[in-house]
Amino acid sequence: MAKPDDRSDNAEKLQNMKQNTIGNLEEAENYLTEHADEISATEKQDIEQKNENRRASISGFQSEMEDEMNS
């Protein structure tokens, strides 16, 4: 038998995922700043792309959280 669909803690889980993603974004930005002279152009580009993806994820988490609170 399938488990019942329990979404009671979805907003909390989304908040945690959002905070973790923000932390990863900030850590990567600090790394880029602190090690600008030490990293290759390819590594810098990879990190910047990941940060763009993180920004999109943060926006998505926020939208999902709003949907959860409104339902």
HTML snippet that shows the backbone in 3Dmol.js (N, CA, C, O; Angstrom):
<script src="https://3Dmol.org/build/3Dmol-min.js"></script>
<div id="view" style="width:600px;height:400px;position:relative"></div>
<script>
const pdb = `
ATOM      1  N   MET A   1       0.840  -1.179   0.000  1.00  0.00           N
ATOM      2  CA  MET A   1       0.000   0.000   0.000  1.00  0.00           C
ATOM      3  C   MET A   1       0.892   1.252   0.000  1.00  0.00           C
ATOM      4  O   MET A   1       1.898   1.308   0.707  1.00  0.00           O
ATOM      5  N   ALA A   2       0.516   2.228  -0.785  1.00  0.00           N
ATOM      6  CA  ALA A   2       1.290   3.459  -0.898  1.00  0.00           C
ATOM      7  C   ALA A   2       1.138   4.307   0.359  1.00  0.00           C
ATOM      8  O   ALA A   2       0.098   4.301   1.018  1.00  0.00           O
ATOM      9  N   LYS A   3       2.204   5.035   0.667  1.00  0.00           N
ATOM     10  CA  LYS A   3       2.159   5.947   1.809  1.00  0.00           C
ATOM     11  C   LYS A   3       1.240   7.118   1.473  1.00  0.00           C
ATOM     12  O   LYS A   3       1.174   7.538   0.317  1.00  0.00           O
ATOM     13  N   PRO A   4       0.537   7.647   2.460  1.00  0.00           N
ATOM     14  CA  PRO A   4      -0.279   8.837   2.203  1.00  0.00           C
ATOM     15  C   PRO A   4       0.611  10.031   1.871  1.00  0.00           C
ATOM     16  O   PRO A   4       1.748  10.119   2.336  1.00  0.00           O
ATOM     17  N   ASP A   5       0.098  10.924   1.083  1.00  0.00           N
ATOM     18  CA  ASP A   5       0.846  12.108   0.662  1.00  0.00           C
ATOM     19  C   ASP A   5       0.814  13.145   1.783  1.00  0.00           C
ATOM     20  O   ASP A   5      -0.180  13.852   1.946  1.00  0.00           O
ATOM     21  N   ASP A   6       1.900  13.239   2.556  1.00  0.00           N
ATOM     22  CA  ASP A   6       1.984  14.163   3.684  1.00  0.00           C
ATOM     23  C   ASP A   6       2.857  15.346   3.292  1.00  0.00           C
ATOM     24  O   ASP A   6       4.077  15.220   3.192  1.00  0.00           O
ATOM     25  N   ARG A   7       2.243  16.468   3.074  1.00  0.00           N
ATOM     26  CA  ARG A   7       2.974  17.671   2.675  1.00  0.00           C
ATOM     27  C   ARG A   7       3.047  18.694   3.795  1.00  0.00           C
ATOM     28  O   ARG A   7       3.328  19.866   3.544  1.00  0.00           O
ATOM     29  N   SER A   8       2.801  18.273   5.012  1.00  0.00           N
ATOM     30  CA  SER A   8       2.719  19.204   6.129  1.00  0.00           C
ATOM     31  C   SER A   8       4.031  19.928   6.399  1.00  0.00           C
ATOM     32  O   SER A   8       4.025  21.029   6.949  1.00  0.00           O
ATOM     33  N   ASP A   9       5.155  19.327   6.022  1.00  0.00           N
ATOM     34  CA  ASP A   9       6.442  19.974   6.299  1.00  0.00           C
ATOM     35  C   ASP A   9       7.166  20.426   5.027  1.00  0.00           C
ATOM     36  O   ASP A   9       8.368  20.689   5.056  1.00  0.00           O
ATOM     37  N   ASN A  10       6.445  20.512   3.932  1.00  0.00           N
ATOM     38  CA  ASN A  10       7.078  20.927   2.673  1.00  0.00           C
ATOM     39  C   ASN A  10       7.686  22.316   2.750  1.00  0.00           C
ATOM     40  O   ASN A  10       8.801  22.525   2.274  1.00  0.00           O
ATOM     41  N   ALA A  11       6.975  23.271   3.341  1.00  0.00           N
ATOM     42  CA  ALA A  11       7.486  24.644   3.421  1.00  0.00           C
ATOM     43  C   ALA A  11       8.788  24.675   4.223  1.00  0.00           C
ATOM     44  O   ALA A  11       9.726  25.388   3.866  1.00  0.00           O
ATOM     45  N   GLU A  12       8.840  23.902   5.302  1.00  0.00           N
ATOM     46  CA  GLU A  12      10.050  23.851   6.118  1.00  0.00           C
ATOM     47  C   GLU A  12      11.209  23.227   5.338  1.00  0.00           C
ATOM     48  O   GLU A  12      12.334  23.723   5.398  1.00  0.00           O
ATOM     49  N   LYS A  13      10.945  22.166   4.622  1.00  0.00           N
ATOM     50  CA  LYS A  13      11.980  21.514   3.812  1.00  0.00           C
ATOM     51  C   LYS A  13      12.479  22.452   2.722  1.00  0.00           C
ATOM     52  O   LYS A  13      13.680  22.536   2.466  1.00  0.00           O
ATOM     53  N   LEU A  14      11.544  23.159   2.080  1.00  0.00           N
ATOM     54  CA  LEU A  14      11.936  24.113   1.036  1.00  0.00           C
ATOM     55  C   LEU A  14      12.798  25.233   1.617  1.00  0.00           C
ATOM     56  O   LEU A  14      13.767  25.665   0.993  1.00  0.00           O
ATOM     57  N   GLN A  15      12.440  25.699   2.814  1.00  0.00           N
ATOM     58  CA  GLN A  15      13.221  26.751   3.469  1.00  0.00           C
ATOM     59  C   GLN A  15      14.636  26.261   3.740  1.00  0.00           C
ATOM     60  O   GLN A  15      15.601  26.989   3.513  1.00  0.00           O
ATOM     61  N   ASN A  16      14.762  25.032   4.224  1.00  0.00           N
ATOM     62  CA  ASN A  16      16.089  24.465   4.493  1.00  0.00           C
ATOM     63  C   ASN A  16      16.904  24.332   3.210  1.00  0.00           C
ATOM     64  O   ASN A  16      18.093  24.650   3.190  1.00  0.00           O
ATOM     65  N   MET A  17      16.267  23.863   2.145  1.00  0.00           N
ATOM     66  CA  MET A  17      16.980  23.732   0.865  1.00  0.00           C
ATOM     67  C   MET A  17      17.407  25.099   0.344  1.00  0.00           C
ATOM     68  O   MET A  17      18.506  25.257  -0.189  1.00  0.00           O
ATOM     69  N   LYS A  18      16.529  26.083   0.502  1.00  0.00           N
ATOM     70  CA  LYS A  18      16.849  27.446   0.070  1.00  0.00           C
ATOM     71  C   LYS A  18      18.048  27.981   0.852  1.00  0.00           C
ATOM     72  O   LYS A  18      18.964  28.553   0.263  1.00  0.00           O
ATOM     73  N   GLN A  19      18.048  27.798   2.180  1.00  0.00           N
ATOM     74  CA  GLN A  19      19.144  28.296   3.007  1.00  0.00           C
ATOM     75  C   GLN A  19      20.458  27.589   2.662  1.00  0.00           C
ATOM     76  O   GLN A  19      21.507  28.232   2.617  1.00  0.00           O
ATOM     77  N   ASN A  20      20.417  26.293   2.422  1.00  0.00           N
ATOM     78  CA  ASN A  20      21.621  25.564   2.031  1.00  0.00           C
ATOM     79  C   ASN A  20      22.163  26.071   0.697  1.00  0.00           C
ATOM     80  O   ASN A  20      23.374  26.213   0.522  1.00  0.00           O
ATOM     81  N   THR A  21      21.266  26.339  -0.230  1.00  0.00           N
ATOM     82  CA  THR A  21      21.681  26.832  -1.538  1.00  0.00           C
ATOM     83  C   THR A  21      22.280  28.231  -1.426  1.00  0.00           C
ATOM     84  O   THR A  21      23.273  28.537  -2.086  1.00  0.00           O
ATOM     85  N   ILE A  22      21.684  29.073  -0.600  1.00  0.00           N
ATOM     86  CA  ILE A  22      22.231  30.411  -0.372  1.00  0.00           C
ATOM     87  C   ILE A  22      23.634  30.294   0.227  1.00  0.00           C
ATOM     88  O   ILE A  22      24.545  31.020  -0.172  1.00  0.00           O
ATOM     89  N   GLY A  23      23.802  29.388   1.177  1.00  0.00           N
ATOM     90  CA  GLY A  23      25.119  29.179   1.782  1.00  0.00           C
ATOM     91  C   GLY A  23      26.148  28.733   0.760  1.00  0.00           C
ATOM     92  O   GLY A  23      27.282  29.215   0.769  1.00  0.00           O
ATOM     93  N   ASN A  24      25.766  27.817  -0.124  1.00  0.00           N
ATOM     94  CA  ASN A  24      26.680  27.351  -1.168  1.00  0.00           C
ATOM     95  C   ASN A  24      27.026  28.475  -2.134  1.00  0.00           C
ATOM     96  O   ASN A  24      28.173  28.594  -2.566  1.00  0.00           O
ATOM     97  N   LEU A  25      26.046  29.297  -2.472  1.00  0.00           N
ATOM     98  CA  LEU A  25      26.265  30.434  -3.363  1.00  0.00           C
ATOM     99  C   LEU A  25      27.257  31.411  -2.737  1.00  0.00           C
ATOM    100  O   LEU A  25      28.199  31.851  -3.397  1.00  0.00           O
ATOM    101  N   GLU A  26      27.049  31.746  -1.478  1.00  0.00           N
ATOM    102  CA  GLU A  26      27.942  32.690  -0.795  1.00  0.00           C
ATOM    103  C   GLU A  26      29.347  32.120  -0.666  1.00  0.00           C
ATOM    104  O   GLU A  26      30.333  32.835  -0.843  1.00  0.00           O
ATOM    105  N   GLU A  27      29.435  30.844  -0.360  1.00  0.00           N
ATOM    106  CA  GLU A  27      30.745  30.202  -0.232  1.00  0.00           C
ATOM    107  C   GLU A  27      31.491  30.234  -1.571  1.00  0.00           C
ATOM    108  O   GLU A  27      32.691  30.503  -1.610  1.00  0.00           O
ATOM    109  N   ALA A  28      30.782  29.962  -2.651  1.00  0.00           N
ATOM    110  CA  ALA A  28      31.409  29.983  -3.973  1.00  0.00           C
ATOM    111  C   ALA A  28      31.842  31.392  -4.357  1.00  0.00           C
ATOM    112  O   ALA A  28      32.916  31.579  -4.930  1.00  0.00           O
ATOM    113  N   GLU A  29      31.008  32.389  -4.043  1.00  0.00           N
ATOM    114  CA  GLU A  29      31.378  33.775  -4.346  1.00  0.00           C
ATOM    115  C   GLU A  29      32.604  34.204  -3.549  1.00  0.00           C
ATOM    116  O   GLU A  29      33.480  34.891  -4.073  1.00  0.00           O
ATOM    117  N   ASN A  30      32.665  33.799  -2.291  1.00  0.00           N
ATOM    118  CA  ASN A  30      33.839  34.108  -1.473  1.00  0.00           C
ATOM    119  C   ASN A  30      35.080  33.436  -2.044  1.00  0.00           C
ATOM    120  O   ASN A  30      36.152  34.039  -2.097  1.00  0.00           O
ATOM    121  N   TYR A  31      34.932  32.201  -2.467  1.00  0.00           N
ATOM    122  CA  TYR A  31      36.053  31.469  -3.064  1.00  0.00           C
ATOM    123  C   TYR A  31      36.559  32.206  -4.310  1.00  0.00           C
ATOM    124  O   TYR A  31      37.766  32.362  -4.496  1.00  0.00           O
ATOM    125  N   LEU A  32      35.634  32.655  -5.155  1.00  0.00           N
ATOM    126  CA  LEU A  32      36.033  33.387  -6.362  1.00  0.00           C
ATOM    127  C   LEU A  32      36.789  34.660  -6.011  1.00  0.00           C
ATOM    128  O   LEU A  32      37.773  35.004  -6.665  1.00  0.00           O
ATOM    129  N   THR A  33      36.333  35.355  -4.984  1.00  0.00           N
ATOM    130  CA  THR A  33      36.976  36.600  -4.575  1.00  0.00           C
ATOM    131  C   THR A  33      38.350  36.348  -3.968  1.00  0.00           C
ATOM    132  O   THR A  33      39.326  37.017  -4.307  1.00  0.00           O
ATOM    133  N   GLU A  34      38.408  35.379  -3.072  1.00  0.00           N
ATOM    134  CA  GLU A  34      39.649  35.125  -2.338  1.00  0.00           C
ATOM    135  C   GLU A  34      40.732  34.457  -3.189  1.00  0.00           C
ATOM    136  O   GLU A  34      41.922  34.614  -2.913  1.00  0.00           O
ATOM    137  N   HIS A  35      40.332  33.724  -4.206  1.00  0.00           N
ATOM    138  CA  HIS A  35      41.289  32.956  -5.006  1.00  0.00           C
ATOM    139  C   HIS A  35      41.303  33.388  -6.472  1.00  0.00           C
ATOM    140  O   HIS A  35      41.643  32.601  -7.356  1.00  0.00           O
ATOM    141  N   ALA A  36      40.937  34.625  -6.719  1.00  0.00           N
ATOM    142  CA  ALA A  36      40.820  35.116  -8.090  1.00  0.00           C
ATOM    143  C   ALA A  36      42.110  34.934  -8.889  1.00  0.00           C
ATOM    144  O   ALA A  36      42.064  34.651 -10.086  1.00  0.00           O
ATOM    145  N   ASP A  37      43.238  35.092  -8.245  1.00  0.00           N
ATOM    146  CA  ASP A  37      44.521  34.990  -8.945  1.00  0.00           C
ATOM    147  C   ASP A  37      45.000  33.558  -9.097  1.00  0.00           C
ATOM    148  O   ASP A  37      45.953  33.297  -9.831  1.00  0.00           O
ATOM    149  N   GLU A  38      44.349  32.627  -8.412  1.00  0.00           N
ATOM    150  CA  GLU A  38      44.823  31.247  -8.380  1.00  0.00           C
ATOM    151  C   GLU A  38      44.018  30.283  -9.242  1.00  0.00           C
ATOM    152  O   GLU A  38      44.484  29.178  -9.519  1.00  0.00           O
ATOM    153  N   ILE A  39      42.820  30.674  -9.671  1.00  0.00           N
ATOM    154  CA  ILE A  39      41.967  29.739 -10.392  1.00  0.00           C
ATOM    155  C   ILE A  39      41.995  30.006 -11.893  1.00  0.00           C
ATOM    156  O   ILE A  39      42.216  31.130 -12.344  1.00  0.00           O
ATOM    157  N   SER A  40      41.767  28.957 -12.637  1.00  0.00           N
ATOM    158  CA  SER A  40      41.787  29.079 -14.093  1.00  0.00           C
ATOM    159  C   SER A  40      40.487  29.718 -14.585  1.00  0.00           C
ATOM    160  O   SER A  40      39.494  29.782 -13.860  1.00  0.00           O
ATOM    161  N   ALA A  41      40.517  30.175 -15.798  1.00  0.00           N
ATOM    162  CA  ALA A  41      39.330  30.778 -16.404  1.00  0.00           C
ATOM    163  C   ALA A  41      38.207  29.754 -16.500  1.00  0.00           C
ATOM    164  O   ALA A  41      37.036  30.092 -16.331  1.00  0.00           O
ATOM    165  N   THR A  42      38.567  28.502 -16.774  1.00  0.00           N
ATOM    166  CA  THR A  42      37.565  27.446 -16.884  1.00  0.00           C
ATOM    167  C   THR A  42      36.897  27.201 -15.537  1.00  0.00           C
ATOM    168  O   THR A  42      35.674  27.083 -15.462  1.00  0.00           O
ATOM    169  N   GLU A  43      37.695  27.123 -14.472  1.00  0.00           N
ATOM    170  CA  GLU A  43      37.133  26.909 -13.138  1.00  0.00           C
ATOM    171  C   GLU A  43      36.242  28.082 -12.746  1.00  0.00           C
ATOM    172  O   GLU A  43      35.167  27.885 -12.179  1.00  0.00           O
ATOM    173  N   LYS A  44      36.681  29.288 -13.043  1.00  0.00           N
ATOM    174  CA  LYS A  44      35.881  30.476 -12.731  1.00  0.00           C
ATOM    175  C   LYS A  44      34.548  30.427 -13.473  1.00  0.00           C
ATOM    176  O   LYS A  44      33.499  30.714 -12.896  1.00  0.00           O
ATOM    177  N   GLN A  45      34.596  30.066 -14.743  1.00  0.00           N
ATOM    178  CA  GLN A  45      33.376  29.982 -15.544  1.00  0.00           C
ATOM    179  C   GLN A  45      32.436  28.906 -14.992  1.00  0.00           C
ATOM    180  O   GLN A  45      31.224  29.114 -14.930  1.00  0.00           O
ATOM    181  N   ASP A  46      32.987  27.767 -14.595  1.00  0.00           N
ATOM    182  CA  ASP A  46      32.178  26.687 -14.023  1.00  0.00           C
ATOM    183  C   ASP A  46      31.480  27.141 -12.740  1.00  0.00           C
ATOM    184  O   ASP A  46      30.293  26.878 -12.546  1.00  0.00           O
ATOM    185  N   ILE A  47      32.212  27.815 -11.880  1.00  0.00           N
ATOM    186  CA  ILE A  47      31.641  28.284 -10.620  1.00  0.00           C
ATOM    187  C   ILE A  47      30.567  29.336 -10.877  1.00  0.00           C
ATOM    188  O   ILE A  47      29.515  29.322 -10.239  1.00  0.00           O
ATOM    189  N   GLU A  48      30.831  30.242 -11.807  1.00  0.00           N
ATOM    190  CA  GLU A  48      29.839  31.271 -12.125  1.00  0.00           C
ATOM    191  C   GLU A  48      28.566  30.656 -12.689  1.00  0.00           C
ATOM    192  O   GLU A  48      27.469  31.128 -12.390  1.00  0.00           O
ATOM    193  N   GLN A  49      28.696  29.596 -13.511  1.00  0.00           N
ATOM    194  CA  GLN A  49      27.520  28.916 -14.052  1.00  0.00           C
ATOM    195  C   GLN A  49      26.745  28.223 -12.938  1.00  0.00           C
ATOM    196  O   GLN A  49      25.515  28.276 -12.910  1.00  0.00           O
ATOM    197  N   LYS A  50      27.451  27.581 -12.029  1.00  0.00           N
ATOM    198  CA  LYS A  50      26.785  26.939 -10.896  1.00  0.00           C
ATOM    199  C   LYS A  50      26.043  27.973 -10.055  1.00  0.00           C
ATOM    200  O   LYS A  50      24.943  27.711  -9.568  1.00  0.00           O
ATOM    201  N   ASN A  51      26.644  29.141  -9.886  1.00  0.00           N
ATOM    202  CA  ASN A  51      25.983  30.187  -9.111  1.00  0.00           C
ATOM    203  C   ASN A  51      24.727  30.693  -9.805  1.00  0.00           C
ATOM    204  O   ASN A  51      23.738  31.001  -9.141  1.00  0.00           O
ATOM    205  N   GLU A  52      24.751  30.782 -11.113  1.00  0.00           N
ATOM    206  CA  GLU A  52      23.537  31.160 -11.850  1.00  0.00           C
ATOM    207  C   GLU A  52      22.450  30.119 -11.623  1.00  0.00           C
ATOM    208  O   GLU A  52      21.286  30.461 -11.413  1.00  0.00           O
ATOM    209  N   ASN A  53      22.836  28.846 -11.667  1.00  0.00           N
ATOM    210  CA  ASN A  53      21.880  27.772 -11.403  1.00  0.00           C
ATOM    211  C   ASN A  53      21.342  27.860  -9.977  1.00  0.00           C
ATOM    212  O   ASN A  53      20.158  27.626  -9.735  1.00  0.00           O
ATOM    213  N   ARG A  54      22.216  28.197  -9.045  1.00  0.00           N
ATOM    214  CA  ARG A  54      21.791  28.344  -7.653  1.00  0.00           C
ATOM    215  C   ARG A  54      20.795  29.489  -7.504  1.00  0.00           C
ATOM    216  O   ARG A  54      19.801  29.359  -6.790  1.00  0.00           O
ATOM    217  N   ARG A  55      21.054  30.601  -8.170  1.00  0.00           N
ATOM    218  CA  ARG A  55      20.118  31.734  -8.106  1.00  0.00           C
ATOM    219  C   ARG A  55      18.744  31.329  -8.644  1.00  0.00           C
ATOM    220  O   ARG A  55      17.717  31.702  -8.077  1.00  0.00           O
ATOM    221  N   ALA A  56      18.729  30.572  -9.729  1.00  0.00           N
ATOM    222  CA  ALA A  56      17.461  30.095 -10.287  1.00  0.00           C
ATOM    223  C   ALA A  56      16.767  29.154  -9.305  1.00  0.00           C
ATOM    224  O   ALA A  56      15.547  29.208  -9.148  1.00  0.00           O
ATOM    225  N   SER A  57      17.535  28.299  -8.649  1.00  0.00           N
ATOM    226  CA  SER A  57      16.964  27.376  -7.667  1.00  0.00           C
ATOM    227  C   SER A  57      16.374  28.134  -6.487  1.00  0.00           C
ATOM    228  O   SER A  57      15.289  27.799  -6.011  1.00  0.00           O
ATOM    229  N   ILE A  58      17.075  29.142  -6.019  1.00  0.00           N
ATOM    230  CA  ILE A  58      16.589  29.942  -4.894  1.00  0.00           C
ATOM    231  C   ILE A  58      15.258  30.582  -5.249  1.00  0.00           C
ATOM    232  O   ILE A  58      14.329  30.589  -4.442  1.00  0.00           O
ATOM    233  N   SER A  59      15.171  31.114  -6.447  1.00  0.00           N
ATOM    234  CA  SER A  59      13.920  31.714  -6.904  1.00  0.00           C
ATOM    235  C   SER A  59      12.806  30.668  -6.965  1.00  0.00           C
ATOM    236  O   SER A  59      11.670  30.934  -6.572  1.00  0.00           O
ATOM    237  N   GLY A  60      13.141  29.494  -7.455  1.00  0.00           N
ATOM    238  CA  GLY A  60      12.167  28.414  -7.529  1.00  0.00           C
ATOM    239  C   GLY A  60      11.708  27.968  -6.150  1.00  0.00           C
ATOM    240  O   GLY A  60      10.520  27.725  -5.939  1.00  0.00           O
ATOM    241  N   PHE A  61      12.654  27.858  -5.195  1.00  0.00           N
ATOM    242  CA  PHE A  61      12.286  27.485  -3.833  1.00  0.00           C
ATOM    243  C   PHE A  61      11.324  28.513  -3.244  1.00  0.00           C
ATOM    244  O   PHE A  61      10.351  28.159  -2.578  1.00  0.00           O
ATOM    245  N   GLN A  62      11.608  29.789  -3.497  1.00  0.00           N
ATOM    246  CA  GLN A  62      10.755  30.849  -2.964  1.00  0.00           C
ATOM    247  C   GLN A  62       9.344  30.738  -3.533  1.00  0.00           C
ATOM    248  O   GLN A  62       8.365  30.867  -2.798  1.00  0.00           O
ATOM    249  N   SER A  63       9.238  30.502  -4.830  1.00  0.00           N
ATOM    250  CA  SER A  63       7.925  30.356  -5.459  1.00  0.00           C
ATOM    251  C   SER A  63       7.177  29.153  -4.894  1.00  0.00           C
ATOM    252  O   SER A  63       5.981  29.238  -4.614  1.00  0.00           O
ATOM    253  N   GLU A  64       7.873  28.042  -4.727  1.00  0.00           N
ATOM    254  CA  GLU A  64       7.246  26.842  -4.173  1.00  0.00           C
ATOM    255  C   GLU A  64       6.796  27.070  -2.731  1.00  0.00           C
ATOM    256  O   GLU A  64       5.734  26.598  -2.325  1.00  0.00           O
ATOM    257  N   MET A  65       7.601  27.788  -1.967  1.00  0.00           N
ATOM    258  CA  MET A  65       7.226  28.076  -0.581  1.00  0.00           C
ATOM    259  C   MET A  65       5.943  28.916  -0.544  1.00  0.00           C
ATOM    260  O   MET A  65       5.056  28.669   0.273  1.00  0.00           O
ATOM    261  N   GLU A  66       5.856  29.900  -1.425  1.00  0.00           N
ATOM    262  CA  GLU A  66       4.652  30.740  -1.483  1.00  0.00           C
ATOM    263  C   GLU A  66       3.445  29.895  -1.855  1.00  0.00           C
ATOM    264  O   GLU A  66       2.367  30.069  -1.286  1.00  0.00           O
ATOM    265  N   ASP A  67       3.616  28.972  -2.813  1.00  0.00           N
ATOM    266  CA  ASP A  67       2.519  28.085  -3.205  1.00  0.00           C
ATOM    267  C   ASP A  67       2.083  27.213  -2.040  1.00  0.00           C
ATOM    268  O   ASP A  67       0.886  27.029  -1.819  1.00  0.00           O
ATOM    269  N   GLU A  68       3.037  26.674  -1.291  1.00  0.00           N
ATOM    270  CA  GLU A  68       2.719  25.824  -0.142  1.00  0.00           C
ATOM    271  C   GLU A  68       1.967  26.590   0.926  1.00  0.00           C
ATOM    272  O   GLU A  68       1.049  26.056   1.549  1.00  0.00           O
ATOM    273  N   MET A  69       2.349  27.840   1.142  1.00  0.00           N
ATOM    274  CA  MET A  69       1.692  28.633   2.175  1.00  0.00           C
ATOM    275  C   MET A  69       0.289  29.045   1.775  1.00  0.00           C
ATOM    276  O   MET A  69      -0.566  29.282   2.628  1.00  0.00           O
ATOM    277  N   ASN A  70       0.055  29.131   0.460  1.00  0.00           N
ATOM    278  CA  ASN A  70      -1.258  29.547  -0.030  1.00  0.00           C
ATOM    279  C   ASN A  70      -2.212  28.376  -0.225  1.00  0.00           C
ATOM    280  O   ASN A  70      -3.388  28.581  -0.526  1.00  0.00           O
ATOM    281  N   SER A  71      -1.724  27.159  -0.057  1.00  0.00           N
ATOM    282  CA  SER A  71      -2.631  26.018  -0.258  1.00  0.00           C
ATOM    283  C   SER A  71      -3.024  25.355   1.024  1.00  0.00           C
ATOM    284  O   SER A  71      -3.780  24.384   1.010  1.00  0.00           O
TER     285      SER A  71
END
`;
const viewer = $3Dmol.createViewer("view");
viewer.addModel(pdb, "pdb");
viewer.setStyle({}, {cartoon: {color: "spectrum"}});
viewer.zoomTo();
viewer.render();
</script>
